[in-house]
C-alpha cells in the first residue's frame, strides 16, 4: 500500500476536504495506515479497546479471535470474545439511555411513503416499545434460540421487533417485504420459524400490497410441504394505510385465522414496558439473513452477538465519521444486510440519529430524497448506485430545488459504482465538497471490508480503495497463487474479523464448500478484483453464477429453476446484460419442448412465474427463444458465450470445446434488441 499522491496519474484523485479533517476520528492517510497496522499486527489489543466501550455481563476469558480458515486442517470456525456474556439490545438501547443520557435524543425520524406521514422516536421511546414487544413475544411462547420470521415494510415496528428478538435471545430472520410467498415460505421452513410478524399492507408509491395475504399464502405452502412450525402471526396495522381519523383508507381484504393471528396494537396495549434482557454468550446467534445461493436454494447466513456488535459499531463510526450531532440516512431496506448493519445495529450502537424511510425515491415526485435531506438536515447520506443512476435521469434541476448544505459525507453500497454516477453524485448532490465512501461488503461479511475513510482516503471514482481495520485482502489467480502489485483475479481474505458470518444455518458443509473449498486458507468472496499501481482495490463483479441487479444479489440457478417450472420450457439459461439504471439485468434463454410456440403470451407467463416464485426484483428484462444452447461436449452450458450473445459481442474467442458451434449463429440471429 502506498500513500497516494498525484504522481503519474491518468485518473483524477479527489482529496478529502480540509474542514472534515479537523475533528475526524481518522484525520489523514497516515493515521489510517497506523491504525490499520495495529489492527493486523496486534488484533488482541485493537479489538479489546473497541470492546471496552460496551457493556459485558461477563468479560471474555479467551482470546478475542480464534479461527480456522483452512479446510485441510479441520472444520472452519470463527469465535470472538469466547466466554463473554452480553446482550445486543442492552448495548444499543439501555446503555444509551442509562449510561450515556441519550434518552431524549431522537433515534429515528420515520418518514412514510407519503410526506403526510412522519414521526420522531427518541431512544427512551424506542426502549419502551422494544420491551413491550419483547414481552408480547415471550407471552406467545418465544424462547431463547427460537427463530422469528419478520416480513414487514420500513415502519418503526420492524425495528421494535428485531430488537425485541435480540433482547430475549430469539433469532430474527427478516425477509424483504418485496419477496414472493414462495420465497417467504422457503425461508420460514429452512429456519423453522415459530412466529411470523408482519403488517396488514404497504403502499409502494401508489401501489397497494397486501402483505398479510402473501404471508397467508406462504403459510399455506409451508403446510403443504411439512407440518407447520408457525404457531402465531402478529400483525401490525400500518399507519401509512390510515387516514387522519385512524380508519383504513383502503379496502384491503385481510385473511384472518382467529386461532393464530393477533393484532399488534391489541396485545401491545396491556404489557409492561420493562423487560430484563437475556444475557447471551458471545457466540450465540443474533440473526439469520438469507442470500441467494448459486445452487438456487437460498443460504441462511448466520451472524452472532458479540463480534457483529463490535464490527458494525466500529465500521459505522469510522466509515461515516459519526459525531453526536449528525443526522444519518441510509436508504436501504432493513430486509437486506445494509439495513441490519447500517440502519439498526451500527447507528444505534453509536447513539446516532437516523432516518427510517418507507417510501420510494421518485414518489410522490422525483425530488423526494432531496426533500427529506432538507427536512431533517441530513449530514451523512448512504444509498445505492441504482438509486443514483435512476435520479440522474431527471438531471440537476430536482436536486437544486432543495437546500442540501447540511450534507458532509455521501456513501454508496450494493454494487460497484460506475465513475459517471460517482461524479454526478459527488458534483451535483454533494456540490463537490462531500467525499463519497464507496463501500464493498457482503451479507456474509457483516460490515464494510473495503472502504475509504472520509477524512483520510484520497478517492478514485469507482474504487472501493483500501481494507477496513482487521481485514486482510489478497488477490489470487485461478491456481490459488497470490498476486503481488498490480493484479486482477479472485478477491479473498486471509483471516476473519469479528463481524464475519459463522456458518450457513443448518448446513456447515455448504458453508465450507461455498467459501473455503476453492482456496484452502482463505475466505473466497466470489468477486473478481483488480488492484492498481497505488494499491487501490476495484471490484470487477461476480465470478460465480450470480447476478447483481439493482444491488440485489440473485443466483442464475434460482431464476432458471423458476423458468423451467413452466410446462412449455425444457431448459433455461440466465446471464446478465448491462443496464443503464440497474447495473445488470436478467437476459434469459429458454429452450421449448417440442411443438411449443414462442410468443408474447409465453414471455408474459414466464415473467409472471419468476415474479411469483422469487419476487418483482427478479423479473427478466429479456427472454429469448433458444432452439439450442451452446454446450461443451460434456454437456456444460458455456455461459461466457451466452453473455456475449446477450451483449451482441461478436468476437467470441475459442469455441473449439463446443459440441455444436452452429447453435451460436442461430442464437445471434434471434437475440432480443429491446426489453421483453
C-alpha positions as CSV (number, residue, x, y, z in Angstrom):
1,X,0.0,0.0,0.0
2,X,1.5,3.4,-1.0
3,X,0.5,6.8,0.2
4,X,-1.4,8.3,-2.7
5,X,-0.1,11.4,-4.2
6,X,-0.9,12.8,-7.6
7,X,2.2,11.4,-9.5
8,X,1.9,9.9,-13.0
9,X,-1.9,9.7,-12.8
10,X,-4.3,9.2,-15.6
11,X,-7.3,9.2,-13.3
12,X,-8.1,12.2,-11.1
13,X,-7.7,11.9,-7.3
14,X,-10.3,13.5,-5.1
15,X,-8.7,14.6,-1.8
16,X,-10.7,14.8,1.5
17,X,-11.9,18.4,2.3
18,X,-9.8,20.2,5.0
19,X,-12.8,21.1,7.2
20,X,-13.7,17.4,7.6
21,X,-10.2,16.6,8.9
22,X,-10.4,18.9,11.9
23,X,-12.5,16.7,14.2
24,X,-12.4,13.4,12.2
25,X,-11.8,10.1,14.0
26,X,-9.2,9.2,11.4
27,X,-7.9,12.6,10.1
28,X,-5.4,11.6,7.5
29,X,-4.0,8.7,5.5
30,X,-1.0,8.3,7.8
31,X,-3.4,7.8,10.8
32,X,-5.3,5.2,8.7
33,X,-2.1,3.3,8.0
34,X,-1.0,3.4,11.7
35,X,-4.4,2.1,12.9
36,X,-4.6,-0.5,10.1
37,X,-1.1,-1.8,11.1
38,X,-2.2,-2.1,14.7
39,X,-5.4,-3.9,13.7
40,X,-3.5,-6.6,11.8
41,X,-0.3,-6.8,13.9
42,X,-2.0,-6.5,17.3
43,X,-5.6,-7.6,16.8
44,X,-6.0,-8.5,20.5
45,X,-5.1,-5.0,21.7
46,X,-7.1,-3.4,18.9
47,X,-10.4,-5.2,19.4
48,X,-10.1,-5.2,23.2
49,X,-10.1,-1.4,23.0
50,X,-13.2,-1.4,20.9
51,X,-14.9,-4.0,23.2
52,X,-14.1,-1.8,26.3
53,X,-16.8,0.7,25.1
54,X,-19.6,-1.9,25.5
55,X,-21.4,-3.5,28.5
56,X,-20.4,-7.1,29.3
57,X,-22.3,-9.1,31.9
58,X,-19.3,-11.3,32.0
59,X,-15.9,-10.5,30.3
60,X,-14.2,-12.6,27.7
61,X,-12.0,-15.4,29.1
62,X,-10.3,-16.4,25.8
63,X,-8.5,-14.6,23.1
64,X,-10.5,-12.0,21.1
65,X,-10.4,-14.1,17.9
66,X,-9.9,-17.8,17.4
67,X,-10.4,-19.4,14.0
68,X,-9.5,-21.9,11.3
69,X,-9.8,-20.8,7.6
70,X,-8.1,-23.9,6.2
71,X,-10.5,-26.8,5.3
72,X,-7.5,-29.2,5.0
73,X,-6.9,-28.7,8.8
74,X,-10.4,-29.5,10.0
75,X,-13.8,-27.7,10.4
76,X,-13.9,-24.0,9.6
77,X,-14.8,-21.9,12.6
78,X,-14.6,-18.3,13.9
79,X,-15.0,-17.4,17.6
80,X,-14.9,-13.9,19.0
81,X,-14.7,-12.9,22.7
82,X,-15.3,-16.5,23.8
83,X,-16.6,-16.8,27.4
84,X,-18.1,-13.3,27.4
85,X,-21.8,-12.7,28.1
86,X,-23.7,-9.6,26.8
87,X,-26.9,-8.5,25.0
88,X,-27.0,-6.6,21.8
89,X,-30.3,-4.8,22.6
90,X,-29.0,-3.7,26.0
91,X,-25.9,-2.3,24.3
92,X,-27.7,-0.3,21.6
93,X,-30.6,0.9,23.8
94,X,-30.2,0.7,27.7
95,X,-26.6,1.7,27.5
96,X,-27.5,4.8,25.6
97,X,-30.5,5.7,27.8
98,X,-29.0,4.8,31.2
99,X,-25.2,5.3,30.8
100,X,-24.9,8.0,28.1
101,X,-28.0,10.1,29.0
102,X,-29.3,9.9,25.4
103,X,-32.9,9.0,26.4
104,X,-34.4,12.2,24.9
105,X,-32.2,12.1,21.8
106,X,-34.0,11.2,18.6
107,X,-33.1,7.6,17.5
108,X,-35.2,7.7,14.3
109,X,-37.1,10.2,12.2
110,X,-39.6,8.0,10.5
111,X,-40.8,9.2,7.1
112,X,-43.7,7.3,5.5
113,X,-44.5,6.5,1.9
114,X,-46.5,9.7,1.8
115,X,-45.0,13.0,3.0
116,X,-48.1,13.3,5.2
117,X,-46.8,10.5,7.5
118,X,-43.8,11.1,9.7
119,X,-42.8,10.8,13.4
120,X,-39.8,11.1,15.7
121,X,-38.8,8.3,18.1
122,X,-36.5,9.0,21.0
123,X,-34.1,6.4,22.5
124,X,-36.4,6.2,25.6
125,X,-39.5,5.6,23.4
126,X,-37.6,3.1,21.4
127,X,-36.5,1.2,24.5
128,X,-40.1,1.2,25.9
129,X,-41.6,-0.1,22.6
130,X,-38.9,-2.8,22.2
131,X,-39.5,-4.0,25.8
132,X,-43.3,-4.2,25.2
133,X,-42.7,-6.2,22.0
134,X,-40.3,-8.5,23.8
135,X,-42.9,-9.2,26.5
136,X,-45.5,-9.9,23.8
137,X,-43.1,-12.4,22.1
138,X,-42.5,-14.1,25.4
139,X,-46.2,-14.4,26.1
140,X,-46.5,-16.1,22.7
141,X,-44.0,-18.7,23.9
142,X,-40.9,-17.4,22.1
143,X,-37.8,-18.5,23.9
144,X,-34.0,-18.0,23.6
145,X,-32.8,-19.7,20.4
146,X,-36.3,-19.7,18.7
147,X,-36.5,-18.3,15.2
148,X,-38.9,-15.4,14.4
149,X,-39.7,-14.5,10.7
150,X,-40.3,-10.8,10.1
151,X,-41.9,-9.7,6.9
152,X,-42.5,-6.0,7.2
153,X,-42.3,-2.7,5.4
154,X,-40.0,0.1,6.6
155,X,-42.1,1.0,9.6
156,X,-40.9,1.5,13.3
157,X,-42.4,-1.8,14.3
158,X,-39.9,-3.6,12.2
159,X,-37.1,-2.1,14.3
160,X,-39.0,-2.8,17.5
161,X,-39.4,-6.4,16.6
162,X,-35.8,-7.1,15.6
163,X,-34.5,-5.5,18.7
164,X,-37.1,-7.3,20.9
165,X,-35.8,-10.6,19.4
166,X,-32.2,-9.6,20.3
167,X,-33.4,-8.7,23.8
168,X,-34.8,-12.1,24.6
169,X,-32.3,-14.1,22.7
170,X,-34.6,-15.1,19.8
171,X,-33.0,-15.3,16.4
172,X,-34.7,-12.9,13.9
173,X,-34.9,-13.9,10.2
174,X,-36.1,-10.8,8.3
175,X,-37.4,-11.4,4.8
176,X,-37.6,-8.4,2.5
177,X,-41.3,-7.5,2.0
178,X,-40.9,-7.5,-1.8
179,X,-40.2,-11.2,-1.9
180,X,-43.0,-13.6,-3.1
181,X,-44.9,-16.0,-0.9
182,X,-42.8,-18.8,-2.3
183,X,-39.5,-17.1,-1.2
184,X,-41.0,-16.4,2.2
185,X,-42.2,-19.9,2.6
186,X,-38.7,-21.3,1.8
187,X,-37.1,-19.1,4.4
188,X,-39.7,-19.9,7.1
189,X,-39.2,-23.6,6.5
190,X,-35.4,-23.5,6.4
191,X,-35.2,-21.6,9.7
192,X,-38.1,-23.5,11.2
193,X,-39.6,-20.2,12.5
194,X,-42.2,-20.4,15.2
195,X,-43.8,-17.0,14.7
196,X,-44.3,-14.6,11.8
197,X,-44.5,-10.8,12.4
198,X,-46.0,-8.8,9.5
199,X,-48.2,-5.8,8.6
200,X,-51.6,-5.7,7.0
201,X,-50.2,-4.0,3.9
202,X,-48.0,-1.3,2.5
203,X,-48.1,1.3,-0.2
204,X,-45.1,1.3,-2.6
205,X,-45.7,4.6,-4.3
206,X,-49.4,4.4,-5.3
207,X,-49.4,0.6,-5.4
208,X,-51.1,-1.2,-2.5
209,X,-49.6,-4.5,-1.5
210,X,-51.5,-6.9,0.7
211,X,-48.6,-8.3,2.9
212,X,-50.9,-10.4,5.1
213,X,-52.3,-12.2,2.0
214,X,-48.7,-13.0,0.9
215,X,-47.9,-14.4,4.4
216,X,-51.2,-16.4,4.3
217,X,-50.1,-18.0,1.0
218,X,-46.6,-18.7,2.4
219,X,-48.0,-20.4,5.4
220,X,-50.4,-22.5,3.2
221,X,-47.5,-23.5,1.1
222,X,-45.4,-24.5,4.1
223,X,-48.3,-26.7,5.4
224,X,-48.3,-28.5,2.1
225,X,-44.6,-29.3,2.4
226,X,-44.2,-30.2,6.1
227,X,-46.0,-30.0,9.3
228,X,-46.3,-26.3,10.2
229,X,-43.8,-24.7,12.6
230,X,-45.6,-21.3,12.7
231,X,-48.0,-21.1,15.7
232,X,-48.7,-17.4,15.8
233,X,-48.8,-14.5,13.4
234,X,-48.5,-10.9,14.8
235,X,-50.0,-8.3,12.5
236,X,-49.3,-4.5,12.6
237,X,-51.8,-2.0,11.3
238,X,-49.6,0.1,9.2
239,X,-50.0,3.8,9.9
240,X,-49.4,4.6,6.2
241,X,-52.6,2.9,5.2
242,X,-54.7,5.0,7.5
243,X,-56.4,8.4,7.3
244,X,-56.1,11.1,10.0
245,X,-59.2,9.6,11.8
246,X,-57.3,6.3,12.1
247,X,-59.6,4.4,9.7
248,X,-58.0,2.3,7.0
249,X,-58.1,4.4,3.8
250,X,-58.3,1.3,1.6
251,X,-60.3,-1.8,1.1
252,X,-57.6,-4.4,2.0
253,X,-59.2,-7.8,2.4
254,X,-57.1,-9.3,5.2
255,X,-57.3,-13.1,5.6
256,X,-57.6,-13.9,9.3
257,X,-57.2,-17.1,11.4
258,X,-58.6,-16.3,14.8
259,X,-56.7,-19.0,16.5
260,X,-53.3,-18.0,15.1
261,X,-53.5,-14.3,14.2
262,X,-53.3,-11.4,16.6
263,X,-53.3,-7.6,16.1
264,X,-50.1,-5.9,17.3
265,X,-51.8,-2.9,18.9
266,X,-54.2,-5.1,20.9
267,X,-51.5,-7.2,22.5
268,X,-49.1,-4.3,23.0
269,X,-51.6,-2.2,24.8
270,X,-51.6,-4.1,28.1
271,X,-48.0,-5.4,28.5
272,X,-45.2,-3.9,30.7
273,X,-42.5,-1.7,29.1
274,X,-40.0,-3.3,31.4
275,X,-38.2,-6.4,30.2
276,X,-35.0,-7.9,31.6
277,X,-32.5,-8.7,28.8
278,X,-31.4,-12.3,28.3
279,X,-27.6,-12.5,28.8
280,X,-26.2,-14.3,25.9
281,X,-22.9,-16.0,25.1
282,X,-20.7,-14.0,22.7
283,X,-21.2,-16.7,20.1
284,X,-24.9,-17.2,20.5
285,X,-26.8,-16.5,17.2
286,X,-28.2,-13.0,16.7
287,X,-29.9,-13.4,13.3
288,X,-30.2,-15.4,10.1
289,X,-30.4,-13.5,6.8
290,X,-31.0,-15.3,3.6
291,X,-29.0,-14.5,0.5
292,X,-29.3,-16.1,-3.0
293,X,-27.3,-19.3,-3.3
294,X,-25.5,-20.4,-6.5
295,X,-27.3,-23.7,-6.3
296,X,-30.7,-22.0,-6.3
297,X,-31.6,-22.6,-2.7
298,X,-31.1,-19.5,-0.5
299,X,-28.4,-19.7,2.1
300,X,-29.2,-18.7,5.7
301,X,-26.2,-16.5,6.7
302,X,-25.8,-16.7,10.4
303,X,-24.3,-13.9,12.5
304,X,-23.6,-14.0,16.2
305,X,-23.9,-11.4,19.0
306,X,-20.5,-10.0,20.2
307,X,-18.4,-10.0,17.0
308,X,-21.2,-8.5,14.9
309,X,-21.8,-5.8,17.5
310,X,-18.1,-4.7,17.7
311,X,-17.8,-4.7,13.9
312,X,-21.0,-2.9,12.9
313,X,-20.4,-0.3,15.6
314,X,-16.8,0.4,14.6
315,X,-17.4,0.5,10.8
316,X,-20.3,2.8,11.3
317,X,-18.3,5.2,13.5
318,X,-15.2,5.3,11.2
319,X,-16.7,5.0,7.7
320,X,-19.3,7.7,8.2
321,X,-17.1,9.5,10.7
322,X,-20.0,9.7,13.1
323,X,-20.4,12.6,15.5
324,X,-23.0,13.2,18.1
325,X,-24.9,15.9,16.2
326,X,-25.1,14.0,12.9
327,X,-28.4,13.1,11.2
328,X,-27.7,10.0,9.2
329,X,-29.8,8.4,6.5
330,X,-29.3,5.0,4.9
331,X,-32.0,4.5,2.2
332,X,-31.7,0.7,2.2
333,X,-34.5,-1.7,3.3
334,X,-33.9,-3.5,6.6
335,X,-34.7,-6.7,4.7
336,X,-31.2,-6.5,3.4
337,X,-27.9,-6.7,5.3
338,X,-27.3,-3.0,4.7
339,X,-30.4,-2.2,6.8
340,X,-29.4,-4.6,9.5
341,X,-25.9,-3.2,9.9
342,X,-26.3,0.4,9.0
343,X,-29.9,1.4,9.8
344,X,-30.3,-0.6,13.0
345,X,-27.3,-2.1,14.8
346,X,-24.3,0.1,13.8
347,X,-26.0,3.5,14.2
348,X,-27.8,2.6,17.4
349,X,-24.6,1.3,19.0
350,X,-23.2,4.8,18.4
351,X,-26.2,6.6,19.8
352,X,-26.9,8.0,16.3
353,X,-30.0,9.8,15.0
354,X,-31.1,8.1,11.8
355,X,-33.9,8.5,9.2
356,X,-36.1,5.5,8.6
357,X,-37.8,5.8,5.2
358,X,-40.8,3.7,4.0
359,X,-41.2,5.2,0.5
360,X,-39.6,5.3,-3.0
361,X,-37.1,7.8,-4.4
362,X,-39.5,9.1,-7.1
363,X,-42.8,9.2,-5.2
364,X,-44.7,11.4,-5.0
365,X,-42.1,13.3,-7.0
366,X,-38.6,12.8,-8.2
367,X,-37.1,15.2,-5.6
368,X,-38.3,13.0,-2.6
369,X,-34.7,12.1,-1.4
370,X,-33.6,15.7,-1.6
371,X,-36.7,17.0,0.2
372,X,-36.1,14.6,3.1
373,X,-32.4,15.6,3.3
374,X,-33.5,19.3,3.5
375,X,-36.3,18.5,6.0
376,X,-34.1,16.7,8.6
377,X,-30.8,18.4,7.7
378,X,-29.2,15.1,6.9
379,X,-25.4,15.2,7.3
380,X,-24.4,11.6,6.2
381,X,-26.3,10.0,3.3
382,X,-25.9,6.4,2.2
383,X,-27.6,5.0,-0.9
384,X,-27.2,2.6,-3.8
385,X,-25.7,3.3,-7.3
386,X,-29.0,2.1,-8.8
387,X,-30.9,4.9,-7.0
388,X,-28.2,7.4,-8.1
389,X,-28.5,6.3,-11.8
390,X,-32.3,6.5,-11.6
391,X,-32.2,10.0,-10.2
392,X,-29.5,11.1,-12.7
393,X,-32.0,10.6,-15.5
394,X,-34.0,13.6,-14.1
395,X,-31.0,15.9,-14.2
396,X,-29.8,18.5,-11.8
397,X,-33.0,20.6,-11.5
398,X,-34.9,18.4,-8.9
399,X,-31.7,18.3,-6.7
400,X,-31.1,22.1,-7.0
401,X,-34.7,22.9,-5.7
402,X,-33.6,21.8,-2.2
403,X,-31.0,23.0,0.3
404,X,-28.5,20.2,0.7
405,X,-25.9,22.3,2.5
406,X,-26.2,20.1,5.6
407,X,-24.5,17.2,3.8
408,X,-21.0,16.3,4.8
409,X,-20.4,12.7,3.6
410,X,-22.0,10.6,0.9
411,X,-21.9,6.8,0.7
412,X,-22.7,4.1,-1.8
413,X,-23.5,0.4,-1.3
414,X,-24.7,-2.7,-3.1
415,X,-22.6,-2.9,-6.2
416,X,-19.5,-1.1,-7.8
417,X,-20.5,2.4,-8.8
418,X,-19.7,3.5,-12.3
419,X,-17.5,6.6,-12.5
420,X,-20.2,8.6,-14.3
421,X,-22.7,8.0,-11.5
422,X,-20.0,8.7,-8.9
423,X,-19.1,12.0,-10.4
424,X,-22.8,13.1,-10.7
425,X,-23.3,12.1,-7.0
426,X,-20.2,14.0,-5.9
427,X,-20.7,17.1,-8.0
428,X,-24.5,17.5,-8.1
429,X,-25.7,16.1,-4.8
430,X,-22.5,16.7,-2.7
431,X,-21.7,20.0,-4.5
432,X,-18.1,18.9,-4.9
433,X,-17.5,19.1,-1.2
434,X,-18.6,15.8,0.3
435,X,-16.4,12.7,0.0
436,X,-18.1,9.6,-1.4
437,X,-17.4,6.4,0.6
438,X,-17.8,3.6,-1.9
439,X,-18.2,0.6,0.5
440,X,-17.6,-3.0,-0.6
441,X,-19.0,-5.8,1.6
442,X,-21.5,-8.7,1.7
443,X,-24.3,-10.2,3.7
444,X,-21.6,-12.7,4.8
445,X,-19.0,-10.1,5.9
446,X,-21.5,-8.4,8.3
447,X,-20.0,-4.9,7.7
448,X,-17.7,-2.9,5.4
449,X,-14.5,-4.7,4.4
450,X,-13.1,-2.5,1.6
451,X,-13.9,1.2,2.0
452,X,-12.5,4.7,2.1
453,X,-12.5,6.7,5.3
454,X,-13.9,10.1,4.5
455,X,-11.2,12.4,6.0
456,X,-8.3,10.1,5.4
457,X,-8.6,8.4,1.9
458,X,-7.9,10.1,-1.4
459,X,-10.7,8.9,-3.7
460,X,-10.7,7.4,-7.2
461,X,-14.2,7.3,-8.7
462,X,-15.4,3.6,-8.8
463,X,-12.7,2.2,-6.5
464,X,-13.5,0.7,-3.0
465,X,-10.0,1.8,-2.2
466,X,-8.4,0.1,0.9
467,X,-9.3,-2.5,3.6
468,X,-11.0,-1.7,6.8
469,X,-9.3,-2.4,10.1
470,X,-8.6,-6.0,10.8
471,X,-9.3,-7.1,7.2
472,X,-6.5,-8.6,5.1
473,X,-7.4,-8.9,1.4
474,X,-5.4,-10.6,-1.2
475,X,-5.8,-11.4,-4.9
476,X,-5.4,-15.0,-6.2
477,X,-5.2,-16.4,-9.7
478,X,-7.1,-19.5,-10.8
479,X,-4.4,-21.7,-9.3
480,X,-4.6,-20.1,-5.9
481,X,-1.3,-18.3,-6.2
482,X,-1.1,-14.9,-4.5
483,X,-0.6,-12.0,-6.9
484,X,1.5,-9.0,-5.9
485,X,1.4,-5.4,-7.0
486,X,-0.9,-4.5,-10.0
487,X,-3.1,-7.6,-10.5
488,X,-6.5,-8.9,-11.3
489,X,-8.1,-12.1,-10.0
490,X,-10.2,-13.6,-7.2
491,X,-10.7,-11.4,-4.1
492,X,-10.1,-13.4,-0.9
493,X,-9.5,-12.7,2.7
494,X,-6.7,-14.2,4.7
495,X,-8.2,-14.0,8.2
496,X,-11.5,-13.2,9.9
497,X,-12.7,-10.0,11.5
498,X,-15.2,-10.1,14.4
499,X,-18.3,-9.5,12.2
500,X,-17.8,-12.3,9.6
501,X,-20.6,-14.9,9.3
502,X,-20.2,-18.0,11.3
503,X,-22.0,-20.6,9.2
504,X,-24.8,-21.3,6.8
505,X,-27.8,-22.1,9.1
506,X,-28.2,-25.8,9.4
507,X,-25.6,-26.6,6.8
508,X,-22.0,-26.3,7.8
509,X,-20.9,-28.4,4.8
510,X,-22.4,-25.9,2.4
511,X,-20.7,-23.0,4.3
512,X,-17.3,-24.7,3.9
513,X,-17.9,-25.7,0.2
514,X,-19.1,-22.3,-0.8
515,X,-16.5,-20.0,0.9
516,X,-13.4,-22.1,1.8
517,X,-13.1,-25.1,-0.5
518,X,-11.8,-23.4,-3.6
519,X,-8.7,-21.9,-2.0
520,X,-7.9,-23.5,1.4
521,X,-6.7,-21.0,3.9
522,X,-8.8,-18.1,2.5
523,X,-12.4,-16.8,2.6
524,X,-13.5,-16.6,-1.0
525,X,-15.8,-13.7,-1.7
526,X,-17.0,-14.9,-5.2
527,X,-16.0,-11.4,-6.6
528,X,-13.3,-10.5,-9.1
529,X,-11.0,-7.7,-8.1
530,X,-8.3,-5.5,-9.6
531,X,-5.5,-3.8,-7.6
532,X,-3.9,-0.8,-9.3
533,X,-0.4,0.5,-9.0
534,X,-1.3,2.6,-6.0
535,X,-2.7,-0.4,-4.1
536,X,-6.3,0.7,-4.6
537,X,-8.9,-2.2,-4.9
538,X,-11.5,-2.2,-7.7
539,X,-14.3,-4.8,-7.6
540,X,-14.9,-6.1,-11.1
541,X,-18.1,-8.2,-10.4
542,X,-19.2,-11.7,-9.6
543,X,-17.0,-14.6,-10.7
544,X,-19.6,-17.3,-10.0
545,X,-23.1,-17.6,-11.5
546,X,-24.6,-14.7,-9.6
547,X,-26.2,-11.5,-10.9
548,X,-26.2,-8.1,-9.2
549,X,-29.5,-6.4,-10.2
550,X,-30.1,-3.0,-8.5
551,X,-27.6,-4.0,-5.8
552,X,-29.5,-7.2,-5.0
553,X,-27.6,-10.5,-5.4
554,X,-29.5,-13.2,-7.3
555,X,-28.4,-16.6,-8.4
556,X,-28.9,-17.6,-12.1
557,X,-29.8,-21.1,-10.8
558,X,-32.8,-19.6,-8.8
559,X,-34.2,-17.8,-11.9
560,X,-33.6,-20.8,-14.1
561,X,-35.4,-23.1,-11.7
562,X,-38.4,-20.7,-11.8
563,X,-38.4,-20.6,-15.7
564,X,-38.3,-24.4,-16.0
565,X,-41.4,-24.8,-13.8
566,X,-43.4,-23.7,-16.9
567,X,-44.8,-26.6,-18.8
568,X,-43.5,-25.3,-22.2
569,X,-39.9,-24.9,-21.1
570,X,-37.4,-27.8,-21.5
571,X,-34.3,-25.8,-20.4
572,X,-33.3,-22.3,-19.4
573,X,-30.1,-20.4,-19.0
574,X,-29.8,-16.9,-17.4
575,X,-27.0,-14.4,-17.8
576,X,-26.5,-10.7,-17.0
577,X,-26.6,-7.9,-19.5
578,X,-25.6,-4.3,-18.6
579,X,-28.4,-2.0,-17.8
580,X,-28.2,1.8,-17.6
581,X,-30.1,2.1,-14.2
582,X,-29.9,-1.4,-12.6
583,X,-26.3,-2.0,-13.4
584,X,-27.2,-5.5,-14.6
585,X,-30.4,-7.0,-15.8
586,X,-31.6,-10.6,-16.5
587,X,-31.3,-11.9,-20.0
588,X,-32.9,-15.4,-20.3
589,X,-32.5,-18.1,-22.9
590,X,-35.3,-20.6,-23.0
591,X,-35.5,-23.9,-25.0
592,X,-39.0,-25.0,-25.5
593,X,-40.4,-28.5,-25.6
594,X,-41.4,-30.0,-28.9
595,X,-44.3,-28.3,-30.7
596,X,-44.5,-25.4,-28.2
597,X,-44.7,-21.9,-29.7
598,X,-42.6,-19.0,-28.5
599,X,-44.8,-15.9,-28.4
600,X,-45.6,-12.8,-26.4
601,X,-48.1,-14.6,-24.2
602,X,-45.5,-17.2,-23.2
603,X,-43.0,-14.4,-22.4
604,X,-45.5,-12.7,-20.1
605,X,-46.3,-16.0,-18.4
606,X,-42.6,-16.7,-17.8
607,X,-42.0,-13.2,-16.4
608,X,-45.1,-13.8,-14.1
609,X,-43.7,-17.1,-13.0
610,X,-40.3,-15.6,-11.9
611,X,-42.1,-12.7,-10.2
612,X,-44.3,-15.2,-8.3
613,X,-41.6,-17.6,-7.2
614,X,-38.8,-15.0,-6.4
615,X,-40.3,-11.5,-6.4
616,X,-40.6,-8.5,-8.7
617,X,-36.9,-7.6,-8.3
618,X,-36.1,-10.8,-10.3
619,X,-38.3,-10.0,-13.3
620,X,-36.4,-10.7,-16.5
621,X,-35.9,-7.8,-18.9
622,X,-35.1,-10.1,-21.9
623,X,-36.4,-13.6,-22.7
624,X,-35.0,-15.1,-25.9
625,X,-36.1,-18.2,-27.8
626,X,-33.2,-20.7,-27.8
627,X,-33.7,-23.7,-30.0
628,X,-30.4,-25.0,-28.5
629,X,-27.9,-23.8,-26.0
630,X,-24.1,-23.6,-26.5
631,X,-22.7,-26.6,-24.6
632,X,-19.4,-28.3,-24.2
633,X,-19.1,-32.0,-25.2
634,X,-19.6,-32.9,-21.6
635,X,-22.9,-31.0,-21.6
636,X,-21.9,-27.9,-19.6
637,X,-23.6,-24.7,-20.8
638,X,-21.0,-22.1,-21.9
639,X,-22.3,-19.0,-20.1
640,X,-19.5,-16.9,-21.3
641,X,-20.8,-17.3,-24.9
642,X,-24.4,-16.6,-23.8
643,X,-23.2,-13.4,-22.0
644,X,-21.6,-12.3,-25.2
645,X,-24.7,-13.0,-27.3
646,X,-26.8,-11.0,-24.8
647,X,-24.4,-8.1,-25.2
648,X,-24.1,-8.6,-29.0
649,X,-20.3,-9.1,-28.8
650,X,-19.3,-10.9,-32.0
651,X,-15.7,-11.7,-31.1
652,X,-16.3,-15.0,-29.2
653,X,-12.8,-16.3,-29.0
654,X,-12.1,-20.1,-28.8
655,X,-15.2,-22.2,-29.4
656,X,-13.4,-25.4,-30.0
657,X,-14.9,-27.1,-26.9
658,X,-18.5,-26.6,-28.2
659,X,-20.4,-29.7,-29.2
660,X,-22.3,-27.7,-31.9
661,X,-20.9,-24.3,-32.8
662,X,-23.8,-23.7,-35.2
663,X,-26.1,-23.0,-32.3
664,X,-24.2,-19.7,-31.7
665,X,-25.2,-18.3,-35.1
666,X,-28.8,-19.3,-34.6
667,X,-28.9,-17.5,-31.2
668,X,-27.3,-14.4,-32.6
669,X,-29.9,-14.3,-35.3
670,X,-32.7,-14.4,-32.7
671,X,-31.3,-12.2,-30.0
672,X,-33.5,-9.6,-28.3
673,X,-32.7,-5.9,-29.0
674,X,-35.5,-4.4,-26.9
675,X,-36.6,-5.4,-23.5
676,X,-39.3,-8.1,-23.5
